[in-house]
Amino acid sequence: MLVIAIAKGRFLEPSLAVLDRAGVRFDEDVTDSRRLIFDSSDGQCRVILVKPTDVPTYVEYGAADAGITGRDVLLESRADVLEPLDLGFGQCRLVVAAPNGASSADADRPIVRVATKYPNVATEYFNRRSIPVEIIRLSGSIELGPLVGLADRIVDLVETGRTLRDNGLVVVDVIAESSARLIINRANYQTKRSEIVGLVDALEASAPRAGRA
Amino acid sequence: MNSLTQIPPGTQILIGDAVRRRRAVERAIFAVFEGWSYQEIIPPMLDYLDVFVKGMGQELEDRIYRFIDREGNVLALRPEFTSLLAKTAATRLSQEREPIRLSYSGEVLRFETPKGGQQREFAQMGIEQYGVSSATADAEVLLVCMEALRSLGVSDFQINLGSVDFFGGIVDRIGLPDSEIDRLKDLLNRKDQSGLERMLDGLDMDERRKKILRAVPHLTGGRDTLDAARSLVRNDRSRKAIAHLESIYSVFEELDLAGRLTIDLGEIRGFDYYSGILFRAYVPGLGFEVALGGRYDHLLAQFGHDTPAVGFSFTLERLEQVVTRPFPAGRSAEARGSDASSVAEAVRLRREGKVVRLCS
């Protein structure tokens, strides 16, 4: 039996939809239950519902064979997993944003204060540019940081850019494009190969933009 | 923090059953190593930092525990055994008749996030063979790995076999800077098709080569994989790598063990010193590999003696998680009491080879 970790929240319904198209279906409504473990109707798969940022962890440790997670979450987690498929949904950009009209020259500042819930991604981005930073870790409403003088920049996920605009922020740089990825545990890929390849093939065949985003 | 009670993160203390298990596992594996004529060597706990940096590469270099001695030399606590043994083989043992077969067991230290039972301090046990670059030598090392697993009652395992040369041959004359080749490698190692596609889109490269690179993540399976790979590439280095893997694979087909091997030409992860085959052993139920090995024909030249080499190591903390066989406790004690006569009785029992446990 294949164990697939999927994220609660905004990824839940599209994740279930791609699984459904690949033939992984459930007798009950997964979105309308408090349970966290569901077996598929044909008994071939088990889906576990976890917090979005925990999906890479479950997969990296092999507690789940596969998982569906945003590339943003994957980059931040630094999990050592296979990521064979882009599932096409959940398209966003990981960006650096600053208050509209603020100086764009980071070199002027002795240290740049960056508010983010992606401390690893942010640190790596600024390190690569030799810009000294102070990372301020927040867990939500990141846009508020520069508005109340907590930070000079933010590193955050942007879908349409509307939230940024409404808060007077502009994108300074795009760090990475993000969308939903199928990820696979490296060891289980070897020890449960035929089942996993079957799932990857079914998802690739059913997801229109898979692998070609 | 209370340094008198807290232990440093990533270190460990084995007690009771855990020690019995460790020693039993070591004995079983050493018996297999000795059965294939590998002689144990006990190298130092530390050496000059440069010894390790030569082989492991930048990424791992950052994870070495290092310090400066009183004379100002930069030393490192061993982060692995292969470099240490290579240095010994290339210097002290350079006049010995090849092939030289060495084995080892001991703790190594790496400053990294503990994962899958592998802490910052963990136990490695493995073999190295110097002097031969044949497919037979590679097959021997794989067979030793398999037999060691079986000797522990681990009969269900899968070994993933790849080659650094297959990928190397494809990118050799491609004219990409090293940083781009590393990026390409990373994408292939993650089987990230969409990332690969995006990178290839931006590369000025002929379509034929792009087609090969697109196929690499899918080049995994049995003999059919080698056939598919051969029909893709024309360069010498890749074709030699395939022929070499075929010779190894044939050995396992002859022995009816090919089912335990998976050819995976998309797997090019490992230390910088790897130069030929590369393999990892996986056991169902554990999300991490239990063994890692490969060929490193150019490492010994760094130490002044140019000779080929191949080897592998187990991480015992991981292996122990999949060994289900029980390790019974020792025989129970026979001497009791704490007066002079019981001491004499204990000595008598010891002379008979019995276990005693005095109550003094």
Boltz contact constraints between the chains, C-beta under 6 A:
constraints:
  - contact:
      token1: [A, 61]
      token2: [B, 287]
      max_distance: 6.0
  - contact:
      token1: [A, 62]
      token2: [B, 287]
      max_distance: 6.0
  - contact:
      token1: [A, 82]
      token2: [B, 190]
      max_distance: 6.0
  - contact:
      token1: [A, 82]
      token2: [B, 191]
      max_distance: 6.0
  - contact:
      token1: [A, 83]
      token2: [B, 190]
      max_distance: 6.0
  - contact:
      token1: [A, 83]
      token2: [B, 192]
      max_distance: 6.0
  - contact:
      token1: [A, 84]
      token2: [B, 191]
      max_distance: 6.0
  - contact:
      token1: [A, 84]
      token2: [B, 193]
      max_distance: 6.0
  - contact:
      token1: [A, 86]
      token2: [B, 194]
      max_distance: 6.0
  - contact:
      token1: [A, 185]
      token2: [B, 287]
      max_distance: 6.0
  - contact:
      token1: [A, 187]
      token2: [B, 282]
      max_distance: 6.0
  - contact:
      token1: [A, 187]
      token2: [B, 287]
      max_distance: 6.0
  - contact:
      token1: [A, 187]
      token2: [B, 288]
      max_distance: 6.0
  - contact:
      token1: [A, 190]
      token2: [B, 158]
      max_distance: 6.0
  - contact:
      token1: [A, 190]
      token2: [B, 160]
      max_distance: 6.0
  - contact:
      token1: [A, 190]
      token2: [B, 282]
      max_distance: 6.0
  - contact:
      token1: [A, 191]
      token2: [B, 158]
      max_distance: 6.0
  - contact:
      token1: [A, 191]
      token2: [B, 282]
      max_distance: 6.0
  - contact:
      token1: [A, 191]
      token2: [B, 284]
      max_distance: 6.0
  - contact:
      token1: [A, 211]
      token2: [B, 193]
      max_distance: 6.0
  - contact:
      token1: [A, 211]
      token2: [B, 194]
      max_distance: 6.0
  - contact:
      token1: [A, 213]
      token2: [B, 194]
      max_distance: 6.0
